[in-house]
Amino acid sequence: METSNTEIDQLAETLGGYCYKSQVSEHGFYQSFFFEKEANAKQFFIDVFRFPEVISVGFDQSL
């Protein structure tokens, strides 16, 4: 079962975040999300793995 990008976007929104960059490459579809609160970003990091097509998540604090 595939998840729509909307479902992942909604998860981010419920945690106070938003998608600020999307791109498609030969390796797949990538999205970057921004969260003002680190705790919300960490919760998203955990929760997003409930979607079966999510295979990798990175955490970048440089923004």
N, CA, C and O atoms as a GROMACS GRO file, in nm:
protein
  252
    1MET      N    1   0.083  -0.118   0.000
    1MET     CA    2   0.000   0.000   0.000
    1MET      C    3   0.088   0.125   0.000
    1MET      O    4   0.176   0.139   0.085
    2GLU      N    5   0.064   0.215  -0.095
    2GLU     CA    6   0.142   0.337  -0.102
    2GLU      C    7   0.073   0.450  -0.029
    2GLU      O    8  -0.050   0.462  -0.030
    3THR      N    9   0.151   0.532   0.032
    3THR     CA   10   0.101   0.648   0.103
    3THR      C   11   0.113   0.768   0.011
    3THR      O   12   0.211   0.781  -0.062
    4SER      N   13   0.014   0.855   0.014
    4SER     CA   14   0.025   0.976  -0.066
    4SER      C   15   0.114   1.075   0.008
    4SER      O   16   0.126   1.070   0.130
    5ASN      N   17   0.177   1.164  -0.068
    5ASN     CA   18   0.260   1.266  -0.006
    5ASN      C   19   0.177   1.352   0.087
    5ASN      O   20   0.228   1.408   0.184
    6THR      N   21   0.048   1.363   0.058
    6THR     CA   22  -0.041   1.443   0.142
    6THR      C   23  -0.046   1.388   0.283
    6THR      O   24  -0.050   1.466   0.379
    7GLU      N   25  -0.045   1.258   0.299
    7GLU     CA   26  -0.049   1.199   0.433
    7GLU      C   27   0.076   1.233   0.513
    7GLU      O   28   0.068   1.261   0.632
    8ILE      N   29   0.190   1.231   0.449
    8ILE     CA   30   0.315   1.266   0.517
    8ILE      C   31   0.317   1.415   0.547
    8ILE      O   32   0.362   1.457   0.654
    9ASP      N   33   0.269   1.496   0.452
    9ASP     CA   34   0.258   1.640   0.477
    9ASP      C   35   0.165   1.669   0.595
    9ASP      O   36   0.195   1.755   0.678
   10GLN      N   37   0.054   1.596   0.604
   10GLN     CA   38  -0.040   1.615   0.715
   10GLN      C   39   0.024   1.579   0.848
   10GLN      O   40   0.001   1.646   0.949
   11LEU      N   41   0.104   1.473   0.849
   11LEU     CA   42   0.176   1.437   0.972
   11LEU      C   43   0.266   1.552   1.014
   11LEU      O   44   0.268   1.589   1.132
   12ALA      N   45   0.339   1.608   0.920
   12ALA     CA   46   0.427   1.721   0.951
   12ALA      C   47   0.346   1.839   1.005
   12ALA      O   48   0.385   1.902   1.103
   13GLU      N   49   0.234   1.868   0.941
   13GLU     CA   50   0.152   1.981   0.984
   13GLU      C   51   0.097   1.962   1.125
   13GLU      O   52   0.088   2.058   1.201
   14THR      N   53   0.061   1.839   1.160
   14THR     CA   54   0.009   1.816   1.295
   14THR      C   55   0.117   1.839   1.401
   14THR      O   56   0.086   1.863   1.518
   15LEU      N   57   0.242   1.832   1.359
   15LEU     CA   58   0.354   1.854   1.451
   15LEU      C   59   0.415   1.994   1.434
   15LEU      O   60   0.524   2.021   1.485
   16GLY      N   61   0.345   2.082   1.362
   16GLY     CA   62   0.391   2.219   1.347
   16GLY      C   63   0.499   2.238   1.242
   16GLY      O   64   0.574   2.336   1.249
   17GLY      N   65   0.508   2.148   1.147
   17GLY     CA   66   0.610   2.159   1.043
   17GLY      C   67   0.549   2.172   0.906
   17GLY      O   68   0.427   2.169   0.890
   18TYR      N   69   0.635   2.185   0.807
   18TYR     CA   70   0.589   2.193   0.668
   18TYR      C   71   0.701   2.148   0.575
   18TYR      O   72   0.819   2.152   0.609
   19CYS      N   73   0.659   2.105   0.455
   19CYS     CA   74   0.754   2.065   0.352
   19CYS      C   75   0.803   2.189   0.281
   19CYS      O   76   0.722   2.266   0.229
   20TYR      N   77   0.934   2.211   0.278
   20TYR     CA   78   0.988   2.328   0.210
   20TYR      C   79   1.062   2.292   0.082
   20TYR      O   80   1.105   2.380   0.008
   21LYS      N   81   1.079   2.162   0.055
   21LYS     CA   82   1.150   2.122  -0.067
   21LYS      C   83   1.111   1.980  -0.103
   21LYS      O   84   1.110   1.891  -0.018
   22SER      N   85   1.079   1.959  -0.231
   22SER     CA   86   1.050   1.826  -0.284
   22SER      C   87   1.131   1.808  -0.411
   22SER      O   88   1.146   1.902  -0.489
   23GLN      N   89   1.182   1.689  -0.431
   23GLN     CA   90   1.254   1.662  -0.555
   23GLN      C   91   1.246   1.515  -0.590
   23GLN      O   92   1.232   1.429  -0.504
   24VAL      N   93   1.254   1.490  -0.719
   24VAL     CA   94   1.252   1.353  -0.771
   24VAL      C   95   1.389   1.329  -0.834
   24VAL      O   96   1.440   1.412  -0.909
   25SER      N   97   1.446   1.215  -0.802
   25SER     CA   98   1.574   1.178  -0.863
   25SER      C   99   1.564   1.035  -0.913
   25SER      O  100   1.459   0.971  -0.900
   26GLU      N  101   1.671   0.987  -0.970
   26GLU     CA  102   1.672   0.848  -1.018
   26GLU      C  103   1.657   0.747  -0.905
   26GLU      O  104   1.623   0.631  -0.929
   27HIS      N  105   1.681   0.791  -0.783
   27HIS     CA  106   1.672   0.700  -0.667
   27HIS      C  107   1.541   0.709  -0.593
   27HIS      O  108   1.516   0.630  -0.502
   28GLY      N  109   1.456   0.804  -0.630
   28GLY     CA  110   1.327   0.814  -0.565
   28GLY      C  111   1.283   0.958  -0.542
   28GLY      O  112   1.337   1.051  -0.601
   29PHE      N  113   1.184   0.973  -0.456
   29PHE     CA  114   1.125   1.103  -0.425
   29PHE      C  115   1.174   1.147  -0.288
   29PHE      O  116   1.172   1.070  -0.192
   30TYR      N  117   1.219   1.270  -0.280
   30TYR     CA  118   1.273   1.323  -0.154
   30TYR      C  119   1.195   1.446  -0.112
   30TYR      O  120   1.159   1.529  -0.195
   31GLN      N  121   1.170   1.458   0.017
   31GLN     CA  122   1.105   1.576   0.073
   31GLN      C  123   1.187   1.625   0.191
   31GLN      O  124   1.243   1.546   0.267
   32SER      N  125   1.193   1.756   0.206
   32SER     CA  126   1.259   1.817   0.322
   32SER      C  127   1.154   1.893   0.400
   32SER      O  128   1.073   1.966   0.343
   33PHE      N  129   1.157   1.877   0.531
   33PHE     CA  130   1.059   1.940   0.618
   33PHE      C  131   1.128   2.031   0.718
   33PHE      O  132   1.243   2.008   0.757
   34PHE      N  133   1.058   2.135   0.758
   34PHE     CA  134   1.108   2.229   0.858
   34PHE      C  135   1.016   2.228   0.979
   34PHE      O  136   0.894   2.231   0.966
   35PHE      N  137   1.077   2.223   1.097
   35PHE     CA  138   1.003   2.230   1.224
   35PHE      C  139   1.070   2.335   1.311
   35PHE      O  140   1.193   2.338   1.322
   36GLU      N  141   0.991   2.421   1.374
   36GLU     CA  142   1.049   2.522   1.462
   36GLU      C  143   1.096   2.461   1.593
   36GLU      O  144   1.195   2.506   1.651
   37LYS      N  145   1.026   2.358   1.639
   37LYS     CA  146   1.062   2.294   1.766
   37LYS      C  147   1.133   2.161   1.740
   37LYS      O  148   1.084   2.076   1.667
   38GLU      N  149   1.248   2.147   1.800
   38GLU     CA  150   1.327   2.025   1.782
   38GLU      C  151   1.251   1.901   1.827
   38GLU      O  152   1.262   1.795   1.764
   39ALA      N  153   1.176   1.912   1.935
   39ALA     CA  154   1.100   1.798   1.985
   39ALA      C  155   0.999   1.750   1.880
   39ALA      O  156   0.978   1.629   1.866
   40ASN      N  157   0.937   1.841   1.808
   40ASN     CA  158   0.842   1.804   1.704
   40ASN      C  159   0.912   1.737   1.587
   40ASN      O  160   0.861   1.641   1.529
   41ALA      N  161   1.030   1.786   1.552
   41ALA     CA  162   1.108   1.724   1.445
   41ALA      C  163   1.145   1.581   1.482
   41ALA      O  164   1.138   1.490   1.400
   42LYS      N  165   1.185   1.562   1.606
   42LYS     CA  166   1.221   1.427   1.651
   42LYS      C  167   1.100   1.334   1.650
   42LYS      O  168   1.113   1.217   1.616
   43GLN      N  169   0.982   1.386   1.686
   43GLN     CA  170   0.861   1.303   1.683
   43GLN      C  171   0.825   1.267   1.540
   43GLN      O  172   0.785   1.153   1.514
   44PHE      N  173   0.840   1.360   1.448
   44PHE     CA  174   0.817   1.332   1.306
   44PHE      C  175   0.913   1.224   1.258
   44PHE      O  176   0.874   1.132   1.187
   45PHE      N  177   1.038   1.237   1.297
   45PHE     CA  178   1.143   1.140   1.263
   45PHE      C  179   1.100   0.999   1.302
   45PHE      O  180   1.124   0.904   1.227
   46ILE      N  181   1.038   0.985   1.417
   46ILE     CA  182   0.990   0.854   1.466
   46ILE      C  183   0.863   0.811   1.392
   46ILE      O  184   0.854   0.699   1.343
   47ASP      N  185   0.766   0.902   1.384
   47ASP     CA  186   0.634   0.868   1.330
   47ASP      C  187   0.634   0.841   1.180
   47ASP      O  188   0.551   0.762   1.133
   48VAL      N  189   0.723   0.903   1.104
   48VAL     CA  190   0.718   0.889   0.960
   48VAL      C  191   0.750   0.747   0.914
   48VAL      O  192   0.717   0.710   0.801
   49PHE      N  193   0.813   0.668   0.996
   49PHE     CA  194   0.845   0.530   0.958
   49PHE      C  195   0.724   0.438   0.959
   49PHE      O  196   0.735   0.321   0.922
   50ARG      N  197   0.608   0.489   1.000
   50ARG     CA  198   0.487   0.406   0.990
   50ARG      C  199   0.442   0.392   0.845
   50ARG      O  200   0.361   0.305   0.813
   51PHE      N  201   0.496   0.477   0.757
   51PHE     CA  202   0.466   0.469   0.614
   51PHE      C  203   0.565   0.372   0.550
   51PHE      O  204   0.685   0.395   0.557
   52PRO      N  205   0.516   0.265   0.488
   52PRO     CA  206   0.605   0.159   0.439
   52PRO      C  207   0.707   0.201   0.334
   52PRO      O  208   0.813   0.140   0.324
   53GLU      N  209   0.678   0.304   0.257
   53GLU     CA  210   0.773   0.344   0.153
   53GLU      C  211   0.884   0.434   0.205
   53GLU      O  212   0.978   0.464   0.131
   54VAL      N  213   0.875   0.478   0.330
   54VAL     CA  214   0.982   0.561   0.388
   54VAL      C  215   1.094   0.467   0.431
   54VAL      O  216   1.077   0.383   0.519
   55ILE      N  217   1.210   0.484   0.367
   55ILE     CA  218   1.321   0.394   0.398
   55ILE      C  219   1.439   0.466   0.463
   55ILE      O  220   1.529   0.402   0.518
   56SER      N  221   1.436   0.598   0.457
   56SER     CA  222   1.548   0.672   0.513
   56SER      C  223   1.502   0.810   0.558
   56SER      O  224   1.423   0.876   0.489
   57VAL      N  225   1.552   0.854   0.672
   57VAL     CA  226   1.521   0.986   0.725
   57VAL      C  227   1.648   1.046   0.781
   57VAL      O  228   1.721   0.978   0.854
   58GLY      N  229   1.675   1.169   0.748
   58GLY     CA  230   1.791   1.239   0.802
   58GLY      C  231   1.746   1.354   0.891
   58GLY      O  232   1.633   1.402   0.880
   59PHE      N  233   1.833   1.396   0.978
   59PHE     CA  234   1.803   1.505   1.072
   59PHE      C  235   1.912   1.609   1.060
   59PHE      O  236   2.028   1.581   1.092
   60ASP      N  237   1.877   1.729   1.013
   60ASP     CA  238   1.974   1.835   0.990
   60ASP      C  239   1.936   1.957   1.074
   60ASP      O  240   1.829   2.014   1.054
   61GLN      N  241   2.021   1.997   1.165
   61GLN     CA  242   1.991   2.109   1.253
   61GLN      C  243   2.050   2.240   1.202
   61GLN      O  244   2.050   2.339   1.275
   62SER      N  245   2.101   2.244   1.079
   62SER     CA  246   2.171   2.362   1.031
   62SER      C  247   2.078   2.475   0.986
   62SER      O  248   2.125   2.588   0.969
   63LEU      N  249   1.951   2.450   0.968
   63LEU     CA  250   1.861   2.556   0.920
   63LEU      C  251   1.822   2.651   1.030
   63LEU      O  252   1.747   2.745   1.006
   0.00000   0.00000   0.00000
